Amino acid sequence: MTAVAVASGARIRPRLGLGLSRLITYTFLLAFVLYVLSPFLAILVTSIAQDWFGGRILPGSLTLRWFDWAFNVTNLPGVMANSFIIAGLTIAISLVIGIPTAWALGRRHVRARNVLMTLILLPKTVPPITFALGLSREFYSFDLVDTHLGVALAHTTLALPFVVLIMSATFAGLDERVLEAGRVCGGNWFRNLVHLVLPMAMPGLMASVLFTFVTSFNEFTLTLVTYGPDTLTLTVQTYLAIGDGFLEVASAISVVLLVPSVILLLLIQRQIRPENILGGVKGL
Amino acid sequence: MGAMIELVDVVKRYGDVVACNRLNLAVDQGELVTLLGASGCGKTTALRCITGSLRPDGGRIIIDGRDVTDVPTHKRNIGVVFQNFALFPHLTVVDNVGYPLRVRGVRSAERRERAIEALRLVRLDGLGGRFPRELSGGQQQRVGLARAIVYEPTVILFDEPLSNLDAKLRLEMREEIASLKDRLGFTSIYVTHDQEEALSLSDRIAVMKDGVIHQVGRPTEIYAEPRTSFVAEFLGNPNRLTGVCVERIQDQVVVEADGQRIVATDASGTLAIGDRAVVYVRPESVRIQDGDASPDGTTLRATVVRSAFLGDSTEYILALSDKVNWHLRLDHATRLAVGEEVNLVAPRPGGRAFALAGSPVDGSPDVALGEQ
């Protein structure tokens, strides 16, 4: 009796409510999507638009001139190279410091572990400009300003927390018995590292590399206080172009700047699933 | 036929807890010796000392005549079958089994061939291309077994290998391990808390408690002639009676409890008249005596309290006194009614008597059991 009543109620009710609730849902969804996407849309259109002033809804015509300017007038290839070199260095430094730290935090009993974790997270939690100010003073005294290494070191302070968090979780998730099995099978620490630990930690490593890359590539505040003519990055170049009043060129550079983030987003959506590699082993 | 594995006075402490207290054990070539005990008895700690995952605080570990106490795990040439299988999740079954060969520099083609041969031995032919997560628990443990035997290690250690399997699979894998051992003749130490597993698989059993080996012996020996009250209590499900030793007849003593008397073998040979003693009697060695109590006064009077039909037999709970209940399994030829009074005897060798509080047995600390 009750089951029948519930079933029939469930059949009628949604039909009445469906139209309205759907309408509300989709309206909010659409508003949200527009809100998130409209800046990107504005940049995209600006970067290829000509004669788009004075309240015109659509640009008069399309052009690649702004990209041309970006590439030739602002030396975009050189700036891109800087961004890539700095991102590469940031990845290298972050992994070299972050992986052993993460191993210690994830797999060993570390005293004052919480204090350590807070310290690592500090650069990410304080106002960036405060941190940048202190950093720039340090860097001037060490002659690190306007060097790739210097900018990369600044970026490392922001990327390292990601690496430590991701990798310590990854390492903590490794089964000690599996590592013991590797030793029992006769593998020395190096072979076990190469054949067992690295492959098992690969999802975490990939995530660390990608997040570090994007953090560095998109970083602005700390770059602003550590860059110089030789270490101009895409973000700073965009800023300078805006300051010079070349909104169209700034948009063109921004579009280039967006590419890695979009690629990362797609990768995250389909690739980085630790359970694809680690999951589903019975008896754990 | 020298010992393949030898533990000499092995000590391992965790802070104030002594997990292994001067363990001595020698395992001969081709022998399977079980470390049997409840969780926390130190058996796994002992095993991990043998694998090299733990460094003992004292004593030596000798494998095949070589002192390996300070040798790192990967140079000990041992195989381990783990409770949680511990397979490499990112490698296929063939690569899992081939890993010990890979680190030994065996070339790819031969590696594959030997891995497939090992998989055939554990009856997993044709599953080599799968990943561990695509296999059932039982299959995963077979892979673990194949990985442990493929490089013909000096010894194979089993760390509760069946605990993560369900009852039916457990039986099947037990058979599998027994038959592999017969075919390959490996030397092994097997750690378990499951006494049935230990009794059925082992050549010898070492019963452990609180970091101490209480007794080492063949399964029949351990079962029939426990040397400490712990071993007697731990194996099987014995009936017990606590009382005072009132008489000694050679190696037997008479223990009196609540006006009842029972004859039992003095397990330690140290009981004196007037000592408090506990007697353990295996249910299968208890008989119902027809007719009257025997004149020597060593029959026990009991009242049937409860019966439970078990299919092939019936289990009866019999009250010897207000506090003491015994259990007894009888085939259907004998039927007892609840409330009926019966006379029980435990013919030689019958029960085994232990001192309740007294001198230690064989250097082992006395296991004081609380009175009921």
Interface residues (C-beta under 8 A of the other chain):
Chain A: D175 R177 V178 E180 A181 G182 R183 V184 C185 G186 G187 N188 R191 H195 L196 P199 M200 M202 I277 L278 G279 G280 V281 K282 G283 L284
Chain B: T51 G52 S53 P72 T73 H74 K75 R76 N77 I78 G79 V80 F82 Q83 N84 F85 A86 L87 F88 P89 H90 L91 Y99 P100 R102 V103 R104 P132 R133 E134 L135 S136 G137 Q140 Q141 R147 Y151 N164
